[in-house]
Amino acid sequence: MEDGIITLDGEVISLSHKRLTGALAWWTPGCRDVINGLEVVPPEEDSDGEVVDAVRLVLEKDPLVHAEQIRVSAQDYVVTLEGLVGTTDERKMAELDAWYVFAVNKVINRLEVA
């Protein structure tokens, strides 16, 4: 990390690996930006389904979020989060986790605090 910027280079075996690695980099204390230059080898076709899978994976890895209570959908790389969470902090963290996923263009947060 240099000046809060993390640069990821190299090869990974899937888009999910690229996206998860990028999201985990964002969780690094002091991180201001992540440049995700990881190459997927062999190349994969991208889709909204791939983005949804990656967002779900990141939410499941986040110890501050109860992923089982969150529904994720995507259309044209716009991610929508729906469901119930326990706190406003958890609601914010779930939204940030979705934003951390490479190729997400927008996050619509419809999570309700129970």
Secondary structure, 3 states (H helix, E strand, C coil): CECCEEEECCEECCHHHHHHHHHHHHCCCCCCEEEECCEECCCCCCCHHHHHHHHHHHHHHCCCCCHHHEEEEEECCEEEEEEEECCHHHHHHHHHHHHCCCCCCEEEEEEEEC
